């Protein structure tokens, strides 16, 4: 994977050396072309207009640029700056060509990012050797960068897979709610936080009314769809980041409500009852005519040394009371 502005890494069969010569003297261009012509694996492109050099380099993507220093309009040092400022050409090796050895100019060229400095025109043996040396280094760099990027992508993909696997171990496959395993972990954590902060912790135990009759009348596949719909109503009703909705087993659900006092439970439970009624799922074997739920709520401010199991038992007793009082209602208790 490469970004639009970055050079693509060469494939295993793409090792051609690509040379771009930027020089306003066409006789120099012809001389270099002739010197490179016998080399079957070296491509050559000539640019006589320095104003087009950077754009041509960005599209052609040479493995080395031969850059004249003295040209009309744009000097070679200015082009060096432009190459290095362009993401597509910033790493391409640049061999500066000069008519004479000038230490100050040579020093500035290297400071601006030149890879090499040659007095033009060197003999063909030296020129080809320098071109091959810098091209090989550049191709190796592209391959290393591509390998590192591929490794990072693989690591990222592996992390995503691991995160998804971790999530799946916490999710009920039918409803998409948290499962019993994750509920056990979460209630333990929230209980400890409530003990530390001396804050209320509440639970709702929820059971579908007459659900066996629904399955017997409408079939188990229809029953599964009801469970999914109830899960959606749960998510809509208890949407705080700290609220946890979980499938406890069968047609039973549980909700963990951190920092929620006892007096808030009737209103919260009534809201969920309303959302379930709004589903308007026909239940011909129910006295209510539609799918309904019974809710038992319990709340406490846990003290050090206490366990959370009594809170669950208290919510379960409240659910039993709701069932005994006629179902389709919420009953709450204080632990």
N, C-alpha and C positions, 0 to 999 in steps of 0.2 A: 504494500500500500504506500503511495506517495502523495504528497500534497501537490496542488496544481503548480506551485511555483518552484518545486524542488525537482532536480534531475532524477530521472528514473534509473534504478539500478540495472546494470546490464544483465541479460539473461545468460544462461550457461552457454548459449551459442552465439552470443553477441559481444565479441571482443575486439571489433575493428577499432583501430586508432583513427580518430577524426581530428584533422588539423584545420584550424581557421587562421588564415594569414590576413592581417589588417595592415595594409601599406598602400600609400597613394601612388607608388611607382610600379607601373605594370610590368616593367622589366624585371623587378624583384619578384613579383608574383609568378612570372613565367619561369624564372630561375628556380624558385622553390618547387613549382609544379614538376619541372623536369627532374629535380633531385629526388622527389618522392615517387615519381611515376613507376619505377621498377619495383616498388614495395607494394605487393598485391593487397596487403591487409591494412594499408593506410589510405584513408579517404582524405581528399583535399578540397577545401573551399576557400575562395579568394574574395576579399572585400577591399575595394579601392576607395570607398567613401567612408571616412571615419564616423560620420554622422549616423550611419546605419549599423555600425559595428556591434553595439550592445544588443540591439533587437535581433540581429542576425545570430549572434552567439546564443541568445536565449532560445531561439527556435531551432537552431542547428544542433546545439548541445555538443560542441567539440570536446575531445579529451585533452586538448591543449590549444592555447591561443598564441600565435606568433604576432607580437604587437610592435609596430614601428613607433619610435618615440617622437619623431619630428614629422608632422603632417599639417597641411593647411586646414584651418577651421577649428579643429580639435586636436590638441597635442596628446601624446601617448600617456602622459601622467594623469591627465584628466580622465581619459578612458579607463585607466587602472582604477581610479576612484569609483567610476560608474559601474564597472564590472563587479567590484567588491560590494557595492551597495545594492546590487540586484540579487534577490534570493536565488534566481535560476542560474546565475553565473558566479556567485560569490566564492565558490570553491574550485572552479576550473583553473588548472595551472596556466600561468601566463609567462611566456618567455619574451622578455623585452629585447628588441633589436635596435642597436644604435650604430651610428657610423664611426664612433670613436669611444675610447675609454675615458669617461669623465667620473671621477670618484664621487663628487657631490650628487650628480644626477643618478648615478648607480645606487648610492645610498638611499636617496629619496624613493627610487623605484622599488627597492626591497622593502622600505618602510611602508609603502602603499599597498604591498601585497604581491609584488612580482615574485615568481618562483625561480627565475633564472635570468641571466643577462648575457647576451651574445653580441659580439661585433659582427655586423652583417657585411657580407654573407659568409658564414663559416663554411668549411668544406662539408660535403654531403654526408660523410661518415659521422662527423661530430654532430651535425644537425639532426640526423636520424636517431643517433644514440640519445641525444637530449630529449627528443620528442618521445621516443619509446620509454625512457626512464620516467618522465613526468606523467605520461599517459597511463603507464602501469600503476603508478602510485595512486593516481586519481581513480582508476577503475577499482583498485583494491579498496579504496576508501568508500566508494559507492556500494560495493558489495558488503563491506562491514556495516555500513549504515543501514542497508536493507536487512541484513541479518539481525542487527540490534532491534530494528523496528518490528520485524517479524516476531522476535522473542518477546518484546513488550506486548504485542498484540496477543500472542499466545498466552502470556501471563494474565493479561486482562480478561481474556475469554475464560481462562481457567478459574479466575476469581469470580467471574459472573456465574459460571456453572456451579462452583462450590456454594456461592450465596444462594442460588436457586435450590440446590439440594438441601441446604440448611433450612430454607424457607419451607420446602415441601415436607420436611420432617415435623414442622410445626403446624401444618395446615390439614384440616379435614378434607378429604378428597371429594366428598359430595357437595358440601355447602360452601367451601372456601373460607370458612371461619377457622379460628385457631382450634387445635385439637386438644384432647384431654392432657396429653403430654406437655404441651406448651402452657396450658392453664396451670398445671402443677408448678412449673417453674415460675410463672408470672405471679401467682398468688403468694408464693414464698418470698419473692423479692418485694412485692408491695406490702406484705405484712411486716417485713423488717424495716422498711422505710416508715411505715405508720408508727411502729414502735419507737423508732428513733426520733420522729418529729412530733409524736403524740397527736396524730391527726386521725380523723375517722376513716374507716375502711368499710365499704358496704358490698353486699353480694345480692344478685337476683338468681334464684333457681326458677327455670321456666319449663313448663311441660305442655305439649299439645293436648288439648282435650279430645277424648274419644278417638285417639288416632288409630287404634287397632280397628275400630269400626270403619274408619275412613279407608284403610288399606283393604279391609274385607269387602267393602262396597265398591270402591273405585280402582282398586289394584295397587300393587306396590310401586309401579312406575309412576303413577299419579301421586302416590305418597312421597316419592323422592322429589317430585316437582314442588310439593308443598313445603318440604324441608328447605329447599333452596329459596323459596319465596319468603319463608320465615327468617332465614338468614339475612336476606336483603333488608327486611324490616328491622332486624336487630342492628345492622350496620347504620341504617338511617337514624335509628332512635338513640344510639349511644356512640356518638361520633367524636368525643374528645380524644386527643392523642393518647391519654392515659387509660381510657376505657378499653377493656378487653371483652370481646364477645367470643364465646367458644361453644362448640358442640360437645356436650358432656357425655352423650351416649344415646343411641336410639333417637327418640323424639324429644330428648331433654337437652336444654341449653343452659348456659351459665354466663353471667355478666359480672365482671369485676369493676368496681367503681371506687377508685382511690379518692381520698379527700371529699367524700360524699357523706353527709350526716343522715341520720335516720329520718328526719322530717322532710328530706328531699325525695325520699323513695316513693311515696304515693303518687306524686306528680310525674316522676320519671316512669313509673310503672303504668300509669294511666295513658301516657303518651304512646308507650309501646302497644298497649291494648288497642288504642285508636288506630295505629298504623297497621296492626294485624287485621282489624275490622275493615280497613280501607282496601285490603287485598280482595275482599269479597269473594273468597274461594268457597264454592258450594260444598256443603257437607250434609248430604241428605240423611245421614244416620246420626246427626247431632241435633239436640233440642234447639240449638241456636240457628240451625240452617246453614251456617257458614263455619269455616275453620276458626277456632278460637284457642286461646292459651290461658293457662293459670300461672300466676306469678307469686313466688314467695321471696320476700326481701328481708335481709337482716343487716344490722350495722353494729359496729363497736369501735371504741378507741382502744387498741390493744396495748397491753402493758408488758414490760419486760418479763420474760419467762413464760408467757402464754403462747399457745399454739393456735394456728388458724382453723384447725379441724372443727372445733366447737362452733365457729361462725358458719361454716358450711352446714353443719347439722341444724343450726338455728334457722337458716334459710330454707332448708329442706322441710322442717316442721311448719314453717310459714306456708310453704307450697302445699303441704298436706292440709292445712287449714283452709286454703283457698279452694282446694278441690272439694273438701267437705262442705264448704259454704255454698256450693252450687257451680263452681268453675267460672271461667271467663272473668276473672277478677284478680286484683292484687291484694295480698295480705303481707304486712310487715311486722317484724319483731325486733326488739333490742336484745342483744346478747348480754 
